[in-house]
Amino acid sequence: MARYSGKNLKVKVGTVFLDGVESMDIDETVGDTDLTAAGDVWETHEALQKAWTGSITLKDDRAVAANQTLRAGDSIDIEGYGEGDAVGKSYVSGSATVTSNGISVSYNGTAARKYALKGNGVLTEAVVSV
């Protein structure tokens, strides 16, 4: 099993990489419905539609070049490279809606910008080939 750290993490929105990425989380889920009836000995269920959500946390950077201009309601195409974007490394991609954006600041810490995402369609996993 190959393990890796997130030190080479990159997140791309559209064709531009975000600056100051601290973390990215992606969660893929599936709904289900209970098919159990009275008298059944075991519960049964059926899987329904898949969905995915995510979040991105960045070191807050107000410079235009940092590309940290997303706002709630924005529709984006996103790619997340957990190991970096070199050939042979895996990544996830999909279209999403930014469902919230916020800034977290403390008097003795680094300011952070946080975005929450809701997938709009399929989440694809692939390997960088070029």
C-alpha positions in Angstrom: 0.0 0.0 0.0 1.4 3.4 -1.0 0.8 6.1 1.5 1.5 9.8 1.1 1.2 13.1 2.9 -0.8 16.1 1.8 2.2 18.3 1.4 1.8 18.4 -2.4 -2.0 19.1 -2.2 -3.3 21.3 -5.1 -6.8 22.5 -5.8 -7.8 23.8 -9.2 -11.0 25.7 -9.9 -11.7 25.9 -13.6 -8.2 26.3 -15.1 -6.6 28.1 -12.2 -4.9 26.7 -9.1 -5.9 28.2 -5.8 -3.2 29.8 -3.7 -2.6 29.0 0.0 -4.5 25.6 0.1 -4.4 24.2 3.6 -6.8 21.3 3.3 -9.5 19.7 1.1 -12.2 17.2 2.1 -14.4 15.2 -0.2 -17.2 13.0 1.0 -19.1 10.7 -1.3 -22.4 9.3 0.0 -25.4 7.3 -1.2 -28.9 7.6 0.0 -30.9 4.5 1.0 -34.5 3.5 1.7 -35.7 0.9 4.2 -37.5 -2.0 2.6 -38.1 -3.8 5.9 -41.8 -4.9 6.6 -43.5 -6.0 9.7 -42.6 -9.6 10.4 -39.3 -9.6 8.6 -36.5 -11.1 10.7 -33.7 -8.9 9.1 -33.8 -5.4 7.9 -33.3 -4.8 4.2 -32.7 -1.6 2.3 -32.0 -0.4 -1.2 -29.3 2.1 -2.3 -30.5 5.2 -4.0 -28.7 8.2 -5.7 -25.1 9.0 -5.0 -24.0 12.5 -3.9 -20.9 14.3 -2.8 -19.9 17.3 -0.8 -16.6 18.9 0.0 -14.7 21.7 1.6 -11.6 23.7 1.0 -9.6 25.6 3.6 -7.0 28.2 2.4 -4.7 30.6 4.1 -6.5 33.9 3.6 -4.9 35.9 0.9 -6.5 39.1 -0.5 -4.2 39.4 -3.4 -6.0 39.0 -6.8 -3.4 36.4 -7.9 -4.4 34.1 -5.0 -7.7 33.3 -6.8 -9.7 33.3 -3.6 -12.8 35.0 -5.0 -15.4 32.2 -4.7 -18.8 33.2 -3.2 -21.8 31.3 -2.1 -24.0 30.3 -5.1 -21.0 30.1 -7.5 -21.0 27.1 -9.9 -17.5 25.7 -10.3 -15.6 22.9 -11.9 -13.0 21.6 -9.4 -10.1 19.3 -9.4 -8.4 18.1 -6.2 -4.9 16.6 -6.4 -4.1 15.1 -3.0 -0.6 14.0 -4.0 0.2 16.8 -6.4 -0.4 17.0 -10.1 2.5 15.0 -11.5 2.0 12.3 -14.0 0.7 9.1 -12.4 -0.8 10.8 -9.4 -4.5 10.4 -8.7 -7.1 13.2 -8.4 -10.8 13.8 -8.1 -12.9 16.2 -10.2 -16.5 17.3 -10.6 -18.9 20.2 -10.9 -20.1 21.8 -7.7 -22.0 24.7 -6.1 -20.3 26.8 -3.4 -22.8 26.5 -0.6 -21.0 28.7 1.8 -17.8 30.8 2.2 -16.3 32.3 5.3 -13.3 33.7 7.0 -11.9 32.5 10.3 -9.5 34.8 12.2 -8.1 34.7 15.7 -5.8 37.2 17.4 -3.0 34.6 17.6 -3.5 32.5 14.5 -3.4 32.6 10.7 -6.5 33.9 9.0 -8.2 31.2 6.9 -10.8 31.2 4.2 -13.2 28.3 4.0 -15.5 27.1 1.3 -18.2 24.4 1.5 -19.2 22.6 -1.8 -22.1 20.5 -2.9 -21.5 18.2 -5.9 -23.6 18.7 -9.0 -23.4 15.4 -10.8 -20.7 12.7 -10.8 -17.5 12.9 -8.9 -14.7 11.4 -11.0 -11.5 9.8 -9.8 -8.7 9.6 -12.4 -4.9 9.6 -12.8 -2.8 12.5 -14.2 -1.6 11.3 -17.6 0.0 14.4 -19.2 
